[in-house]
Amino acid sequence: MAEAGTRTTPAAAAATVAATAVTAGGAAEEASDPNFMTSLARGLSVIRAFTEREPNLTIADIAKTTGLPRAAARRCLLTLMQLGYAGSDGRSFYLKPKILALGYSFLSSAPLATILDPLIEQVSGAVQESCSAAVLDEDELVYIARAATKRIMSVGLNVGSRLPAYCTSMGRVLLAALPEAELDAYLARVPLRPYTERTITAADALKRELERVRERGFSLVDQELELGLRSIAVPIRTAAGGVVASMNVSAQAARVTCPEMELQFLPRLTKAAEEARVLLVRARGI
């Protein structure tokens, strides 16, 4: 399933790779660390406030979203404007294309995204459906590569888009690979809200499903994040067997059944994941 949920534009997502949101008043947990730069954390939280749904924000909007004082939000916005990362129409602010340079620095230096791009294009072209790859960042799924043949979702997804992990096929593959203690901590802090009537929202039921994912070696999610969408995903592993990412194919439920997804898409995904493993060994020796 090309999966929707919490969504950001590529520009806003560009700064989220290394950023952590700041709590009210700019007081982050790391504030007591003498090496922690609060002003930088505040600036990154301002960038993260812009989303596909909210591409234009006022100072008051930014302050409310980030928990920063209005004066601090204003200084961050004006600094971003002076540096060319943001613009203003006189009332609201918006991100400018230059912000993409922040994300490009990560993508251009990350062998994983570079390796997966052509493999995803191949799978997408072969099955004529959208194909993506993602990693787990904090509690969310983050897209690092994507080939979309058509728009089959309520909104578009791009590299940098963030989605909930618990009700997405790629997210479940990644959660299934977590050590038990880390998975329990995730389930304890993340609210499992229903996106559709099919969404698994009970922690014990989700744990059983993740065990099934581990046993089968893939995850198939049927309309749990958005009605009418199905997705099947496999893990991308290192030579030692560790899971570093996941890869999926998504399709409209009216066009492809669950058994057909396993029959038509799973073999190609599995082959591409194995090719990725070999390439990662050559690139990084892992």
N, C-alpha and C positions, 0 to 999 in steps of 0.2 A: 504494500500500500504506500503510495506516495503520501506521506503522513503529515497531518496538520495538527496544530495545537498552538503552543506559544511560538509566535513567529516573529522574525526580524528580517529586515532588509539586509542585503550583502554589506551595504555601507555601515549600518549600525553594528552588524555582527563582526565586522572586521576588527573591532577593538575588543571583542569579548574573549579572544583566545587566551589572553593572559590576565584579564581584568577580573576583579571581584567587586560586587556591588557594595556600596557604602551605606551604612545604616543611618538613622535619623541623626542630624547634626554633624554628619561626617565622622562619627565615632565608630571606627572599625575595630575588630578584635585585635588587629596588629598594631593599634595606635600606641601601645606601650613599648613597641619595638623601636629602638632608636634609628634603625635602618628603614623604617616604614615611612614613606613620603605621603602624607595625607592629601596634599594638594594634587598629586598625580592621581591618587585613588578617586578623588572627587571628580577630576576631569574625565576619567574613564567611566565613572558612573553616569555622568551627564551624557556622554556619547551613547551609552547603553540605553538611555531612556527613549531614544528615537526608534520607532518600529515601523513596520509596513502599515499598520493601522493608524499610527500617530507619527507621520513624517514631519509635521509642522507643530512645534510646541512653543508656548510662551514661557517666560521666566517662572510664572506661577505653576505652570504644568510641570516644568522640570523640578521645581522645589518639592512639589507634592509627590512626584514619582520617585525621586532619589532620597527624599528625607533631608535634603540640604537646606540651610537657610537661604532665603531669596537672594541675599547679598552674595553668598558664595556661588550660587547657581549663576547669577549674573556675571560674576568675574570669570567663571569657567567658560561661559558662552562667548563673552567678548574676547577672551584669549584665543579660543578656537577660531573665531572670526578673523583675528589678526594673523593667525597662522595659515589661514586659507582652508581650514577644515569645516567651517560652518558659514552660513549666510543668514541674512535676515531680510524680511520684507517690511520692516519697520515696526511690526507688532510681534510676529512669531519668528522662530528660528528653524533652520533646516540644515542637514548635513550636505556637504558638497562632495563632488567626486574624489577630491584629494584624500578623503578618509579611507578610500580603498587601498591606499598605499600601506596602511597599517596591517591590513589582512594579507596583502600580497607578500609582505616581508616573511610572514609565517609560511604561506603556501609555497613560495619559491625556494624556501630552505628545508621544506619537509619532504623527504623522499617518499613517504607513504602516499601523500596526495598525488605526487608526480607519477608514481608507479600505478596507482589505481585508475587514473584518468583514462588511459587508452583501453584498459580492461573493461571498464564500465561502458565505454562507447561501443566496444565489441558486443557485449552482452545485450545492450539496448538495441543495437542494430539487428542482432540475430532474432530476438523475440518480439521486436517492434513494440516494446513497452518501456516505461521509464525505469532507469536503474540508478542506484545511488550508493554511496559509501559514507559511513559516519563513525565517529568515536564518541566515547562518553566523556563529558566535561562537567565536573561536579555532579549534579543530579539530572542533567539533561543530555539529550542526544544532539550532536552538532554535525551537520553535513560538511564533509570535506571534499566530496566530488559528486557530480550529478550529470546525468544525460537524460533529458526529458523529451520524449517523442511527441507528447501532446499534453495539454493541461487537463488533468482529470480531478483536480481538487478545487475547493472553494477559494483558495488563494494559492499563489505560486510558492514554490520552494526553490532555494538557491544555495550555493555554497555559503556556509555561515549560518543558515537557518537553524533554529533550536527547537526541539520538540520534546515532549515528555517521554521518558524511557520506558515506563511500565506498560504502556499500551501501544507500542510500536514494535514491529518485527525486529528491526535492527537494535532497538533498545533492549529488547528481551534477550537477544543473543549476547549482548554485552553484560547485562545484569546476571545472566546465567553463568558467566565466567568469573564473577566476583567471588572472593573467599567468603565463607559463610558469615563471618563476623561483619564484613563490610556490607553484605546484602541485608543482614538484619538491621544494621544502622541505617541503611537507605530506607528500608520499609518503615522504620520508626519515625523518620523525620519527613518523609514525602507523603503528602495527602493524595490518596488514590481517588481522584474525583472522576465521575462518569462523563465521558465525552459523548457516548451513545448508550442505548440500553444494553448493548453487548459488552461494554467495558468491564473488565474484571476489576473490582474495587475492594475485594477482601484480601488482606495480606496473606492469609493461609492458602487461599485459592491461587493467588499469584505465585507463591512459592512452589506449589504443586505444578503449575504450568512451566515454571522455569526449570524444574527438575526434568520435565518432559522434553524441554528444549535441549538440555544437556544430553539426555539419552539419545534423542533423534539426530542431533547435530544441526538442527535448523529450527527456525520459528516461522509459523504461519499465523498471521493475525487477520481475522475476518471482521471487518467493519467495526472495530472497537474504538477507533479515533475519529472516523468520519464514515457515515453510512454510505454504502455504495462503493467502498474501496477495500481492496484486499492487498496483502503484501506478504512476501516470503523472503526470508533473510538467512544468510549463513555467516559463520565467523571467519575472519581472516587471521591466521595464526602465524607465529614465528616457528623457526625450526624446532624450538624446545616445546612447542605446543601452546604457548601463551597466546591469548586473544588480544590483538592490538586494534582491531576495527571490525566492522560488519558491513556486509554488502547485500542489497536487496533488489527485487523487481516488484513493481507495483502495477496494479491493473484495476479496471472497473469490474465490480462484482457481477454486473449484468452480462459481461462479456466472457469472463473466465471463472470457472468453478474452482473450489479448493483442490479437488483431486487433479484437475487440469494444471493448476499451478505447480503442484508437486511433479507432475509428469513432464511438463514442458519447460519450466523455468529452473527447477532445482538442479538438474544435471549441469546446465550451463553455469549457474552460479557456483556450484561446487568446483567445476573445472577452473573457473576464473580465480577463485579463492586459492586454489593450489598453485596456480601460476603466480599469483601475488606473493605467496609464501616463498617460492623459489627466488623471485626477484628481490624480495626483502633480504634474503640471506646474502645475495650477491652485493646488494647496496650497503647493508649495514652489518652483515655478519651475524644476524640474530636468527 
